[in-house]
Every structure is written in C-alpha cells, then in structure tokens.
Amino acid sequence: MNLLNNKNRDTINSIKAAEFNYSLPDEKIAKYPLEKRDQSKVLIWKNRNISETVFNDVDTHLPANSMLVFNNTKVIRARLKFNKSTGANIEIFCLEPVAPTDHALAFQQTQQVDWKCMVGNAKKWKEGILKKNIIIQNKTTVLQAQQLQKENGDFIIRFFWDNNFTFSEILEHSGIIPIPPYLNRETETSDLTRYQTVLAKIKGSVAAPTAGLHFTQTTFDKLKVKNISVSELTLHVGAGTFQPVKSEFISEHKMHEEAVVVSKQFIKHLIQHQHKVIAVGTTSIRSLESLYWLGCTINSQNPEAVLEVPQWAPYNSDFKINSKDSLQNILSFMEKHNFEELHFATKIIIVPGYKFRIIDGMFTNFHQPQSTLLLLISAFLGDDWKTVYDYALANNFRFLSYGDSNLYLK
C-alpha cells in the first residue's frame, strides 16, 4: 500500500472484501441464455428508485442524444485439450500472447507463437512435448505444445505446427470457447454464438463482455430513433475477470493488466458527448475511466513508451483537470504523433469512494459476491447495491454472465 498517498490510504485500507458478499443460490445463476437476447429482464436504478422492464423496451429509459460505449472484443477458442501417450488429459488455456505480444500479430503467425497459459492437470505434464492432430481444409496439421517456463502459477507455452496455417485457424479448428467456470457445464454448440455480443469482431478475449449480450439489431434501430449513438472500443478480457477478492482487505488485491485500444474518432465522439456517456459493461467502464487518468499525464509521455494506468492511479493522484481537457490532451497527443489508434494498458481498480470522471450511466449484469466488479458497482450505487441485489433476488432475476441486465443512471 505504499503506492497510496496519505489522503487515501486509510479509506482504501478500511474496505473489507467481506462487506461485498451476498448469498447467491445456485438456482439463481443462469446456466443458459434466453432464446432471444432482447427478452431478458432489465432492472433500472435511477435517482435511487428501482423499476424493471424487458430489454427490448430499454430505449424508452435512455436519455436522447446520449452515447453508448461497447467493447467490441471477441472471445477466442482459448481452451486446447491434449492427450498424453500415458492417457493423461492436459488442458491448456491460452490467456495472452507473449511473442509476439500483439493479439493481431499473434493470430497471424504461421509457424509458432508463445502464449501465457493456465495448464490443467499440470502435474501430469512435467516434461516433453504434447501433440494433437487437427484437420484444416482437408489437411492434417500437427499442433505441438512445449513448456518454456513457469511464471507466477501460469506457464509460458510455445505452440508450433506445420502446413503454414495461421494460429487463428489453429484455434478455430481445435480450440473450445471458455464459458465461465461457475456454469458448471461443458461448452455447447449454442455457446459459439450466444457467448459473443453482436458487435464482437476483434479477437482476443477469454471471457465475453456480457453486458453487451442483450443487444440486438432491433435494439440498435430503436436507439437511432432517439439519436443515441453507438461507439466501440476494444479491451481484451482476461481470466482475471473471474478471480474473486481472496484477501481480507481490498488494498491487498492485485489487479490483472488488460490491453485497451481506442481510435482517434472515438476520442472525438467522447469529447462531444460529455455528460451523456453510458458504458455497456464493466470493461467499457474501466477503459473509459482509465482514459481520464491517462489524459492527465499523457503530454509528458514518450510516444514510443508503453502507456499504462496503474492500479492505484486514481487514489494516488489529485488532478484538478476536468474530463474534457483530459480527453483533449489524448486527442492532441494522437494528432501530434499521427496516431489513428491509441494502445494502452490498464490495471485500474474502481472501489467505493471513487469519483467517476467519464461515465454517466452503465449497463451491466449481476456480478459474483466479493468480486472487483461488485466493488465497481458499489462505487457507482453506494450502499444501494444491496437494495438492488436484494430486489433482484426477490423478483426472479437471473444472475451472472447469461443472466439479466441492469441499467444504472444518475
């Protein structure tokens, strides 16, 4: 906690993870999505009042001329299963590329690529190379996996293969979509499409930005009538999204790093829609709020340096700059260095006491007890998060990734 200044240390140190616990019966967890995306229920919290509707009618509750921000990441088939000659089953879960580090480049590789991975049944694979045959375009391709090193409980795995197919094609023909572990079931055919949002296009996530799962083309058509714009950014969701807070105090929790990409045009739209920005999902929220902190310091950054927002940046800084000026700093930086896209990393954690700089509302699903996502919700709702969740549990709302939606507006 030496990263925090004295002003915030006592506040953050006092937040216990147990304060964000609630009883979630298994029958409240949606194991499958509804047949139609936009028929889910929506709990609406506005001015501390709670109401509900069907998602297909959610446009009537949104302010005209506002801006919805979506995460357009696409979930990859990140789980690869191998069988050793001994009969042992080994599962490799691809988390993020290491060499090359860029997702797009990693998927384009045609001979080998290194990934940071989780390995299931790792005790049965201490040495040697794993192999599996894959049929692509009527050709048998041999995919091989080799351990390079162990790193904080994860593994750096080198994949190599023949026939010059891309790694994207390798995953498409041999990988499995990694649905959330709390569903307690195997991936099924329906998950290939339903565990993707309709805007999913940039491959790289191991979990879906689930708040976007409820939107359909019909929804977007209704939004146009109210002049509500739809903008996209990219944050590739990592496995850390499923990780509960295990420490007693939130100050001891270490956030995972995630990569964000925004376009110059996106920043321009954001500046034009100040005080009318509604984020779709916690990944969009973290990306948008990270932009504020990035904009506060970006003018002094080397354009070739890795841009990043540390976990405790909001609590260790007391910038007086407003959100519009911060965003304008980012735009000026991009124009000065001829960047059409800005790539940066964020570890930001949003907890009670956080002051939101960019967003004015959010769509989100119901989250797991003692998760950083629930802490984020509490930062927006205050203690009303308990009222919201009690209402949802008492009124047959469906929870977690395939569950119902929430719309929170201030």
N, C-alpha and C positions, 0 to 999 in steps of 0.2 A: 504493500500500500504506500510505499514511499513515492509513488508516482503522483499521488493526490496532494493538492495543496491543503493547508490547514483549514481553510474555509469549508471544504467539502469532506474532509477525512472522517470527522465524527458522524456526519449524516450517512455516508456510504457504509461505514463500519457497523452502523446500528441496524442495517437491513438484514434480517434473517430469512433464509430461503423458506423456512417452515411457515412463515407468515403468508406464503402464497401457495398453500396446499388446500385442496378440497377433495371431497370424496367423489370419485368418478366410477360408478358401477360399470362393469364390462358391457352390460346391455345398452348403455347409452352411447357406446362407441360405434360409429357407422362402419360396418365391415365392407360394405359395397356402396357405390354411388347410386343415386336415384336414376331411374330410366332416362329422365330428361333433366339436363343440367339446371335449367332455369325454373324448375319446380321445387327447389329447396326452399326452406323457410328462411326468413331474414329477421333477426332481432335488431330493432332500431333503437339506439340510445341518442337522444337529442335533448339538450337542456335538462339533463338528469331525468328525463321521462323515458319510459320504455314502452314500445309498441312492437307489433310484428306484422309482416306481410309475406307474400310469395315473391321470390326473386324476380320473376317475370314483370312485376309491377314496381321494381325498386326505383325506376327512373322518376316516379312521381315524388320521391322523397329526396331527390338530389337537387342542389341549387343549380339554376340555369347558368350557363356560361362558365361552368367550372371545368377543371381539368382532371381527368382520371389518369393515374400513372400505373402502368402494368410492368411486370417483369416478364420479358419475352424468352426467358431461358427454356431450354428443352431438356427433359430428363433422358439421360442416356441409358443404354442397357449395360449397367455397370457391374453386374454380377456374372462372374465366369466360373463355371464348375469344371473341375478336373478330377480324373480318377487315376490314382497311382497303380502301378502294377501289383502292389500288395493288396489292393482292394480299398484302400483308404480314400475317402472323398474329401477333396480340398476345394474350398470356395474362396476365390479372390474377388474382393470388392474394390473396384477402381475409384479412388477418391479425387485425385487431381494429378495432372501431368507434371512431370519433373524435368524431363529432357525430350523435347522442348517444353518450356513451361506454358506457352500459349496454347489454349484449348484448340483453336482452329488449326494451328500448325500440327499439334499432336494428332489430331484426327486425320490429317493429310499424309502422315508418314506411311511409307510403303514397305519398310523392311523391319524396323524395330522402333520401340518407344519405351521410355521409362515412366512408371506411374507410382505415386504414393498409394498404397493399398492397405486394406484390412484383410487379414487372412483367417478364414475359419478352419479349425482343426489344424492349426499351425504346428502343433506338437508332433503331428504325423509327417510333417514335411520339413526336415531339418537340413536336408541337402539334396542335390540332384536337380534335374530339370523336368518340369511337368509338360506333358504333351497332350494335345487333343486334335482330332481331325474335324475339319469344317468343310462343308460343301458350299462353294460360292460359284455361281454361273457354271454349274456342272463340273467344276474343278475341285479336287480335294486339296485343301490347304492345311498344312500342319502348323498349328499355333503352339508356341513353346513359351514357358514362363520360368524365369530364373530369379532367385533371391539375390539382391545386391547387398543390402544392409537392412538392419532393423533400426527404427527411429521413433523413439517415444511411444512404443507399443504398436506402431504401424510398420509397414515394410516398404522398401523401395524395390519394385519388381520390374525386371526387364522383360518385355514381350518381344518376340521375334517370329517371323513367319515367312513363307515363300509365296511365289506367284504374283508379287507386286500389287496386291490389293491394299487399299488404304486401311488404317486402323479403324476408321469409321465403319467400313464394310465388315471388318472382322467382328466388331461389337454387334452390328446389326444382325449378323447371321449366327452368332454364338452366345451373345450375352442375354441377360434376363433383366427386365425392368425391376428396380429395387423398391417395391412398395414398402410402406412403413412397417417396422417390426411389430408394433402394437396391434396390427390387424390379425396377427397370429394365423396366417394362411399363406399358401404359395401364390405366386403371381399367376393370374389367369389371362386369357386372351383379351377380355374386355379392358384389362388394365393398360394395355398397349395404347389405347386411345383415351380412356377416361382418366388416366393419371397424367394427362397432358392438358394444358389450357389450350383454348382455340387459337391463342396468339403465340404459342410455343414455336420457336424457329431456330434459336441459337443453341446448339448442343453444348452441354457441359454440366448439368446438374445431376445430383444423385437423389434429389427429392424435388417434388413439384412445389411451385409457389401456389399453394392450394386455394388461396382466396380468389384466384382467377378461374377456378374450375367451374364456377356457376354461370359465367358469362357465355352467351350465345350470340349469333349474328342478329337474332331478333332483338336482343338487349341493346346491341350497338346501334341498330336502326332507331330505336326509341330514344337513345341518348342524343342522336343527331338532331332530333326534333327540338330538343331543349338547348341546342348549341353547346353540348357538353363534348369537349374534345378528348381524344384518346391518344396518349403518348406512351412510348416504350423506352425502358432502359434494360440493361442486362446485368443480373447478378447470378452467378452460378452457385446454387445452393449446395452446401457441403453436408457431410454426415453429422457434423456438429449440431445441426438443427434438431436432431433427436436427443441430444445429450442433456439430461436433467442437471440441475444445480445440485451437486453432491456435497459441497462444503456447507458448513453451518451458516456462514456469512457470505453474502453475495460478493463482498470485496475480495474473497479468496478464489472466486471462479475465474478461470481463464477462458476468454472467448477465442473462437476459431477465426481464422482470416478468410475473407471471401473477396473475390475479384469483381469489380464493377466496371461497366463500360457505358458511357453516355455520349451522345452526339452533340455537336455544336448547336444544331437546330433544336434539340431537346432543351438545352440551357436557355435558348432564346424564348421558347414557349413557356418555360418555367418562370422567367422574369415577367412575362406578360400576364401570367395568371396568379400573381401574388395574392394571398389571402383567399384563393379559390382552388387549392390543390388537395385532392383526395387520393390517397395512396391505396392501391389494391394489394394488400398483403404486407406482412412484416418485413419481407426482403426489400420491397419498394420503400417502406418507411425508413429502414436502416440506410439504404442507399441515398435517399433524399436528404435525410438529416446529416449524413456524412458529408454531403456536398457543402453544407453550410460551414462546417469546421475546416474543410479543405480550402474553401474560398477565403477564409480568414488569413491563411498563411501562404497561399499559392504564388503570390507575386515574388516571393523570395526564393522560390524553388528552382532548381536546375531542371530544365525541360527533359534532360536525359535521366534524371534520377527517378527512382521508384516512388510514386506518390502514395501516401498511405495515411489513414486516420487511426491513431492508436485507440485502444480500448477505453482509456480513461480521459481522452481528449476533452470531452465536454465538462469534466469535473475538475480539470487541472488548469482550465483557461477561463478567463473572464473578458472575452472580447465584447466591445461595445458596438461593433459593426452590425448594421441591420442585414436582414436576409437578402434584400435586393442588391445591396452593394457587394455582399459576399459572392452572390451568383454572377454579378457583373465582373468581379475580379477573375472568376473562372473563364468567362467568355473572353475577356481581354487577353488572358494568358493563352487561350487556344488560338485566338486570331494572331497574336504576336508570333507564335511558333508554328502557324499554319497547321494546326491540329483539327481535323474534322471529327475525331473521336478522342475522348479522354479516358485513359485506363488508370484505375487506381485501386488500392486495396483498403478494406476497412475491417477493423475489429471492434467497432463501436458497440458499446452495451448501453441500453436505454433502461433506466431504472426509475422508481418513484423519486420525484424531485427534479427530474429532467424537464427543461423548458423547450418545447418544440418550436423550431425556427421556420420550418418549411411547410409542413403539412397542416391542414385544417380539418381533416377528417380521414377516416380509413374504413376499408372493407377488410375483414379478417374472419377466420374460422375460430372455433373454440379450441383452446390450447391445453396441453397437458399440465397437471399440477407441478409446481416447483420448477417450471421451465423459464428460461430467459424471455421467451415470447410472452408468457403471462406477466412477467415483470414489466415488459414494454407496454402491455395493455393497461396495467395499473398506473403507469406513468401518465397515460392519457386520461383514464377514467377516474383516477384516485380510488378511494375505497369503494366507489360504485361498482368496481369489477365484481365484488362479492354479490351485490344485488343482481347484477346482470347474469352471473353464472347460476345463482340460486333460482332466478326466474326461468332460465333455460332448462335446468334440471327438472323443475316442477311442471314445465309445459311441453314436454316431449320433443325438445330439440335434439338433433343428432350431433355428436361431438367428433372432433379431430378431422383428419385430412378429407375424408369422404362425407363429412357431416355438413351441417347447415352453416349459414353465413351470418355475419354481424355487420351493421353499418353504424359507426360512431361519428357523430357530428357535433362540433361546438359552435 
